[in-house]
Amino acid sequence: MSEKLLRILLDELETVRVVCQSPTCGAIVEVSLEALAKTFAERKCRVCNAEFDLTPTGVSSLAALARAIQACRNAKECYRVQFVIPDKI
């Protein structure tokens, strides 16, 4: 059985889709990587206000993700990150 793979460089990502997992919500918010940290600074769903960070670190995990992505992008002279995603038909 052959399998197709999608390979996406981190540099190619522009938009993040955040899907609320609250049973009564399910809202989908698409936001640019540049706006991710600011959009979810309050660590809550923008529609139903469900908590997104259940650990009391005081730092938004989505903001940390945005910072980590930017740090990896800034290091592209040393390495590049590529996501390999199976294209299941």
C-alpha positions in Angstrom: 0.0 0.0 0.0 1.5 3.3 -1.0 1.0 6.4 1.1 1.2 10.1 0.1 2.9 12.5 2.5 2.6 16.2 2.8 5.8 18.0 3.8 5.3 21.5 5.1 8.2 23.7 6.2 7.6 25.7 9.3 8.4 28.8 7.2 5.4 28.0 5.0 2.9 28.1 7.9 0.9 31.3 8.0 -2.3 30.5 9.8 -3.2 28.6 12.9 -6.6 27.1 13.5 -7.7 26.7 17.1 -10.7 24.5 17.8 -12.4 24.8 21.2 -13.0 21.3 22.7 -15.7 22.4 25.1 -18.7 20.1 24.6 -21.0 23.1 24.3 -18.9 25.2 22.0 -16.6 23.8 19.2 -15.8 27.2 17.9 -13.0 27.5 15.3 -10.8 30.5 15.3 -8.3 31.0 12.5 -5.5 33.5 13.2 -2.2 34.4 11.7 0.9 33.1 13.5 1.9 36.7 14.1 -1.3 37.4 16.0 -1.6 34.0 17.8 0.0 35.1 21.1 -2.1 38.3 21.4 -5.3 36.7 20.3 -5.2 34.1 23.0 -3.3 36.1 25.7 -6.2 35.5 28.1 -5.9 31.7 27.7 -9.6 31.2 27.0 -11.9 30.4 24.1 -12.8 33.7 22.4 -16.4 32.5 22.0 -17.4 30.6 25.2 -14.6 31.6 27.6 -13.6 28.0 28.3 -10.2 27.7 29.9 -7.5 26.7 27.4 -4.6 26.3 29.8 -5.4 23.9 32.6 -2.0 24.2 34.2 -1.3 27.2 36.5 1.9 28.3 34.7 0.7 31.8 34.1 1.9 31.5 30.5 -0.5 30.9 27.6 0.6 27.7 25.8 -0.6 29.2 22.5 1.6 32.2 23.2 4.5 29.9 24.0 3.9 28.0 20.7 4.0 31.3 18.8 7.3 32.2 20.4 8.8 28.8 19.7 7.7 28.9 16.1 9.3 32.3 15.7 12.5 31.1 17.4 12.7 28.2 15.0 12.1 30.4 12.0 14.9 32.8 13.1 17.3 29.8 13.3 16.8 28.8 9.6 20.5 29.3 8.9 21.2 26.5 11.4 18.2 24.2 10.8 14.7 24.1 9.3 11.7 22.4 10.7 9.5 20.4 8.4 6.2 18.7 9.4 5.4 15.4 7.6 1.7 14.7 7.5 0.3 11.5 6.1 -2.3 12.2 3.4 -4.8 9.4 4.1 -7.3 8.8 1.4 
